[in-house]
Amino acid sequence: MDETRWGALEWGTYADAFGYRLVVIRKARGYSQETLAERSGMHRNQISNLERGTSNREPHVADPLLSTVYRLAGALDVPPAYLMPDLRSAVATRSFEQSSRAELSAVETALRDVLEHRTF
């Protein structure tokens, strides 16, 4: 992990959590990566990389700009917070959402529920 860039933060776990949320919301909306790319003005490869938590640049971990988060949220018609992991807790070394399959399942269930009922 690149400690000069992220300190002791295990950014890869947050990148994975962001990517997981992006996939869940994109699929709930019925969008392909190509459709989301068109709607957000991004390239499909960018969407794919963000969903996988990877980057083509060193250290090969996705680190989206805030403007990217807002572009994606706008294209998905959700508040930007829906894409951001662990918003209800202090920043930890690792994303809590990536701690277990149960946590991933809970995130997916919560996102699908809120999207289905449009309670934002």
N, C-alpha and C positions, 0 to 999 in steps of 0.2 A: 504494500500500500504506500502511496506517495504522501509521507507525513509532512513534506514541505508544502503541499497543496491543501491537504485536508486535516492536518494535525493528527490527533489520535483517532479521529472519526473514521470508522470503517464505511467509507462512502459507498462501496459496492453494495452493501445491504440496503442502503437508501435508494440507490439507483435501481436495484431489483424490485423494491417495493413500489417505486414510482412506475416502473414498467409494468408490473402486475396490475396496478390500478388502471393504467392506460389501456391494457388489453381488455380488462373486464368491462370498462365503460364503452370502449369502441365496439366490442361485440354486442353489448346490450343495445347499442344504437343501431346495430345491424350494418355497420360500416366495414368495408375491407380496408386494409392499410392504404391502398391506392385512393379510395374515396376520402379517407381522413386526410391524406396528403393533399389532395386537391382542395378540400374544404379549408385547410389551414395554410395553404400556400407553401407547403414544405415538400420535400422529396420523399417518396415511399421508403427509400433506404434510411432516411432519418427516423421515420416512424418505427421501422424495424429495429434499428439500433437502440432507440429509446425503450422499446418494449423488452428488448433483451438485456438492457442495462450495459450496453457496450458502446465503444467509440472507435473510430478508425485512428484516432490520435493517442499518443502515449498519455496516460497509462492504460488506455483502452477501457475506461469505465465512463459510462454516460454521465454528463454533468450539464443538464439543460439550462439555458439562460432563462431568466424570469420571463422574458418576452416570449420564449418558446412555450412555456407553461400556459401563458395567457392565450396564445394563438390556438393551442390545442383545446383549452377549455372553451374558447369561443366556438370552435369548429364542432365540438361535442355538445354544446349548449348545456354546460354544467359550470358551477362555480369553480374557480381554480383550486380551491381547497380540496375538492374531491380527488384531485390528482396527487396531492401532497401526503406522504405517509407521516404517521405519528404526530398529527397536529394537536392531539389532546394531552401530550406529555412533554416533559422537558427533553431536550436533545440528549440522547444517550450515545455511547460509542457505536452501538449497532442498532439498526432499526428493529423495534420490537415486532413489527408486522412480519418480519422474516424469521422469527424465532421458532416457528413450528408450522406444520400443515394446518393445524387447528386455527392458528391466527390468520393464515392466508384465507382459509375458508370463511372465517368470521368477516374479514374485509370484503370478500366477494359477496357474501350474503347481505351485508349492510349496504354496499353500493347498489346491488340489484334492487333491494327494497326501496331505497331512496329514489332511484331512477324510475322505478315502476310507479311509485306514488307521487313523484314530483314534489317532494316536501322540502324544497330549498327555496 
